[in-house]
Amino acid sequence: MIRIHAIQTGSVGIKTAQLEGRGQGVQRLLNVLTDPVWTEPMPIYAWVIEHSEGIIVVDTGETARSTEQSYFPRWHPFFRRATRFYVCPDDEIGPQLRRLGIAPRDVRWVVLTHLHTDHAGGLAHFPASEILIAREEYQVAKGIPGRIRGYLPERWPTWLRPRLIDFAPQPGGPFPASFPLTSAEDIILLSTPGHTAHHLSVLVRDSGLSYILAGDASYSEQLMLRQVTDGVSPNPAITRQTLSRLRDYAQSNPTVYLPSHDPAAARRLATRTTVSLPQAASA
């Protein structure tokens, strides 16, 4: 049997215009930067999978250094105007794993859904693990172009030499590209572009249930069901296509849907509560 744990590595506040995108093109980003309204602090979840083939961590959460002004580039408007982190040292994934009785050095694989700081900020805890990142996500996040896009490659550990994943045109339900991680093929990486152009999600199948560790494919289950694109997606049309595939998968398979910032995600995991799709209105 597979066991999945939710680890909350602090919280983050964002603008409401990032939660639900408004406008078209560049205006969407401008709306995020100028929106005066903040969300309530949302959890920053990482996930731990206990599997017979080894312990797997999906995303590493944020570092407590994110609360220091010097951690982020002062020239970048997004970090100055559109995000607030609430993370203390004990919130980081390393100490929390140890409280579960798991040493970070015992983690076989670390899978990153994408390389935004609140998903990759805890990488320093895993020098002994194999780090898996979608090849194109890694490439667009590097160097000065990556920094302009809002990544922080200068904060990655100097030892980082990830295993880069190339998705094969191997359908996983409605998803056209996937990558089996385990030999049992009960854990599969899915290409779910949208929030970033090369975002991935992790599908876990166990005891007749599917669990989708969705990263930021949507910020909540309800936003996925409503097919709402966020305000920082580089291509809202591609995001909507991914959201449609997620909903189609949940319609055909009992699915526990677990985005990284959904306040209800840990409870759904604990109770194995599957996605409930709204019924079509009767004629």
C-alpha positions as CSV (number, residue, x, y, z in Angstrom):
1,M,0.0,0.0,0.0
2,I,1.2,3.5,-0.8
3,R,1.1,6.2,1.8
4,I,1.0,9.9,1.0
5,H,1.7,12.7,3.5
6,A,1.0,16.4,3.2
7,I,3.7,18.7,4.6
8,Q,2.9,22.4,4.9
9,T,6.0,24.4,4.5
10,G,4.6,27.7,5.6
11,S,2.1,29.9,3.8
12,V,2.0,32.5,1.0
13,G,-0.2,35.4,0.2
14,I,-0.8,36.4,-3.4
15,K,-3.0,38.9,-5.2
16,T,-6.6,38.0,-6.0
17,A,-5.8,38.8,-9.7
18,Q,-3.2,36.0,-9.6
19,L,-5.7,33.5,-8.1
20,E,-8.1,34.2,-10.9
21,G,-6.6,35.9,-13.9
22,R,-8.2,39.1,-15.4
23,G,-7.8,40.6,-18.8
24,Q,-5.8,39.6,-21.8
25,G,-2.1,39.4,-22.7
26,V,0.3,41.7,-20.8
27,Q,-2.6,43.3,-19.0
28,R,-3.1,40.1,-17.0
29,L,0.3,40.5,-15.4
30,L,-0.2,44.2,-14.9
31,N,-3.4,43.4,-13.1
32,V,-1.6,41.1,-10.7
33,L,1.0,43.8,-9.9
34,T,-1.5,46.6,-9.4
35,D,-4.2,44.6,-7.6
36,P,-4.6,46.1,-4.1
37,V,-6.4,43.0,-2.7
38,W,-4.4,40.1,-1.2
39,T,-5.6,36.6,-0.6
40,E,-5.6,35.2,2.9
41,P,-2.3,33.2,3.5
42,M,-2.5,30.0,1.5
43,P,-0.6,26.8,2.5
44,I,2.5,25.8,0.7
45,Y,2.3,22.0,0.5
46,A,4.9,19.5,-0.4
47,W,4.1,15.8,-0.6
48,V,5.8,12.7,0.6
49,I,5.1,9.3,-0.9
50,E,6.1,6.1,0.9
51,H,6.4,3.5,-1.9
52,S,8.0,0.0,-2.1
53,E,10.5,1.4,-4.7
54,G,11.6,4.2,-2.4
55,I,10.5,7.4,-0.7
56,I,9.4,10.1,-3.2
57,V,9.1,13.8,-2.4
58,V,7.0,15.9,-4.7
59,D,8.0,19.6,-4.5
60,T,10.2,20.8,-1.6
61,G,8.2,23.8,-0.4
62,E,9.7,27.1,0.6
63,T,12.7,28.1,2.6
64,A,12.6,30.3,5.7
65,R,15.0,32.6,3.9
66,S,12.0,33.8,1.8
67,T,11.1,36.0,4.7
68,E,14.3,38.0,4.3
69,Q,14.2,41.0,2.0
70,S,17.6,40.2,0.6
71,Y,16.5,36.8,-0.6
72,F,14.7,38.1,-3.6
73,P,16.0,40.4,-6.4
74,R,15.0,43.9,-5.5
75,W,14.6,44.8,-9.2
76,H,11.9,42.2,-9.9
77,P,8.4,43.8,-9.5
78,F,6.6,40.5,-8.8
79,F,8.7,39.8,-5.6
80,R,8.3,43.4,-4.5
81,R,4.6,43.8,-5.1
82,A,2.8,40.5,-5.5
83,T,3.9,37.9,-3.0
84,R,4.3,37.5,0.8
85,F,5.8,34.5,2.4
86,Y,5.3,33.2,6.0
87,V,7.9,30.5,6.7
88,C,9.9,29.8,9.8
89,P,12.9,27.3,10.0
90,D,10.8,24.5,11.6
91,D,8.3,24.8,8.6
92,E,11.0,23.7,6.1
93,I,10.6,20.2,4.7
94,G,13.8,18.8,6.2
95,P,12.7,19.2,9.9
96,Q,9.2,18.1,9.0
97,L,10.4,14.9,7.3
98,R,12.4,14.1,10.4
99,R,9.3,14.5,12.5
100,L,7.7,11.8,10.3
101,G,10.7,9.6,11.0
102,I,12.2,10.0,7.5
103,A,15.7,11.3,7.0
104,P,16.1,13.5,3.9
105,R,19.1,11.3,2.8
106,D,16.6,8.4,2.6
107,V,14.5,10.1,-0.1
108,R,15.2,8.3,-3.4
109,W,13.5,10.8,-5.8
110,V,12.5,14.5,-5.5
111,V,10.1,15.5,-8.3
112,L,9.5,19.2,-8.9
113,T,6.2,20.1,-10.6
114,H,8.0,23.4,-11.6
115,L,10.8,25.6,-10.4
116,H,9.1,28.5,-8.8
117,T,10.7,29.3,-5.4
118,D,7.7,28.0,-3.3
119,H,8.2,24.6,-4.9
120,A,11.9,24.4,-5.2
121,G,13.0,26.5,-2.1
122,G,13.7,23.4,0.0
123,L,16.0,21.7,-2.5
124,A,19.0,22.2,-0.2
125,H,17.7,19.4,2.1
126,F,18.2,16.7,-0.6
127,P,21.8,16.5,-1.8
128,A,21.7,12.7,-1.7
129,S,18.4,12.4,-3.7
130,E,17.9,12.2,-7.5
131,I,16.1,15.4,-8.5
132,L,13.7,15.1,-11.4
133,I,12.6,18.1,-13.4
134,A,11.0,18.4,-16.8
135,R,13.8,19.2,-19.3
136,E,12.2,22.3,-20.8
137,E,11.2,23.7,-17.4
138,Y,14.8,23.5,-16.3
139,Q,16.0,25.1,-19.5
140,V,13.7,28.1,-19.4
141,A,14.3,28.6,-15.6
142,K,18.1,29.0,-16.0
143,G,20.2,32.1,-16.2
144,I,19.1,35.7,-16.6
145,P,16.1,34.8,-18.8
146,G,14.9,32.6,-16.1
147,R,15.3,35.3,-13.5
148,I,13.3,37.7,-15.6
149,R,10.5,35.0,-15.8
150,G,10.4,34.9,-12.0
151,Y,12.6,31.9,-11.3
152,L,15.5,32.1,-8.8
153,P,18.3,29.9,-10.4
154,E,20.9,31.8,-8.3
155,R,19.3,30.2,-5.2
156,W,19.5,26.6,-6.4
157,P,22.1,24.5,-4.6
158,T,25.5,24.5,-6.4
159,W,25.4,20.7,-6.4
160,L,22.2,20.5,-8.4
161,R,22.5,18.2,-11.4
162,P,19.0,17.1,-12.0
163,R,17.7,14.2,-14.0
164,L,15.8,15.9,-16.9
165,I,12.6,14.3,-17.9
166,D,11.5,14.1,-21.5
167,F,7.8,13.3,-21.8
168,A,7.0,10.6,-24.4
169,P,3.8,10.8,-26.5
170,Q,2.4,8.1,-24.2
171,P,-1.2,8.9,-23.2
172,G,-2.2,8.8,-19.6
173,G,-5.9,9.0,-19.8
174,P,-6.7,12.4,-21.4
175,F,-3.1,13.6,-21.0
176,P,-1.2,13.1,-24.2
177,A,2.3,12.9,-22.7
178,S,3.5,11.1,-19.6
179,F,6.5,9.4,-17.9
180,P,6.2,6.3,-15.7
181,L,8.3,6.9,-12.6
182,T,8.0,3.5,-10.9
183,S,8.5,0.1,-12.5
184,A,5.0,-0.8,-11.3
185,E,3.7,2.3,-13.2
186,D,1.5,3.2,-10.3
187,I,3.3,6.6,-10.1
188,I,3.3,8.5,-13.4
189,L,4.5,12.0,-14.2
190,L,2.0,13.9,-16.4
191,S,2.7,16.9,-18.6
192,T,0.3,19.6,-17.4
193,P,1.4,22.9,-18.9
194,G,-0.3,26.1,-17.9
195,H,0.9,27.8,-14.7
196,T,4.3,27.5,-16.3
197,A,4.9,26.4,-19.9
198,H,6.4,23.0,-18.9
199,H,4.6,22.3,-15.6
200,L,4.1,18.7,-14.6
201,S,1.8,16.9,-12.1
202,V,2.2,13.5,-10.4
203,L,-0.4,10.8,-10.7
204,V,-0.5,8.1,-7.9
205,R,-2.8,5.1,-8.3
206,D,-3.5,3.0,-5.3
207,S,-6.3,0.7,-4.1
208,G,-8.7,1.9,-6.8
209,L,-8.1,5.6,-6.2
210,S,-6.1,8.1,-8.2
211,Y,-4.3,11.0,-6.4
212,I,-3.2,13.9,-8.6
213,L,-0.5,16.0,-6.9
214,A,-1.2,18.9,-9.1
215,G,1.4,21.6,-8.1
216,D,0.0,24.9,-9.4
217,A,-2.1,23.4,-12.3
218,S,-4.8,25.2,-10.3
219,Y,-4.7,26.9,-7.0
220,S,-7.7,24.9,-5.7
221,E,-10.0,22.1,-6.6
222,Q,-12.9,24.5,-7.1
223,L,-10.8,26.6,-9.5
224,M,-10.0,23.5,-11.5
225,L,-13.7,22.5,-11.7
226,R,-14.6,26.1,-12.8
227,Q,-11.8,26.0,-15.3
228,V,-10.3,29.3,-14.0
229,T,-6.9,30.2,-15.3
230,D,-4.5,32.0,-13.0
231,G,-3.0,35.5,-13.6
232,V,0.5,34.4,-14.3
233,S,0.0,31.6,-16.9
234,P,2.0,32.4,-20.0
235,N,-0.8,31.0,-22.2
236,P,-4.3,30.9,-20.8
237,A,-5.6,28.8,-23.7
238,I,-3.1,26.0,-22.9
239,T,-3.9,26.3,-19.2
240,R,-7.6,25.8,-20.0
241,Q,-6.8,22.7,-22.0
242,T,-4.9,21.3,-19.0
243,L,-7.7,22.1,-16.6
244,S,-10.2,20.4,-19.0
245,R,-8.0,17.3,-19.0
246,L,-7.8,17.3,-15.2
247,R,-11.6,17.5,-15.0
248,D,-12.1,14.8,-17.6
249,Y,-9.7,12.5,-15.8
250,A,-11.6,13.1,-12.5
251,Q,-14.9,12.4,-14.2
252,S,-13.7,9.0,-15.4
253,N,-11.6,7.9,-12.3
254,P,-12.3,8.4,-8.6
255,T,-9.7,11.1,-8.0
256,V,-8.3,12.9,-4.9
257,Y,-7.1,16.2,-6.3
258,L,-4.3,17.9,-4.4
259,P,-3.0,21.3,-5.6
260,S,-0.2,22.8,-3.6
261,H,-2.0,25.8,-2.3
262,D,-5.5,24.5,-1.6
263,P,-6.4,25.0,2.1
264,A,-8.7,21.9,1.9
265,A,-6.1,19.6,0.2
266,A,-4.7,18.0,3.3
267,R,-8.2,17.2,4.6
268,R,-9.2,15.7,1.3
269,L,-6.0,13.5,1.4
270,A,-6.7,12.4,5.0
271,T,-10.4,11.5,4.2
272,R,-9.7,10.3,0.7
273,T,-12.4,12.6,-0.6
274,T,-12.7,12.4,-4.4
275,V,-13.6,15.1,-6.8
276,S,-17.3,15.6,-7.0
277,L,-18.3,17.0,-10.3
278,P,-21.4,19.2,-10.6
279,Q,-24.3,17.4,-12.1
280,A,-25.6,18.7,-15.4
281,A,-28.9,20.5,-15.1
282,S,-31.9,18.4,-16.1
283,A,-33.9,19.5,-19.1
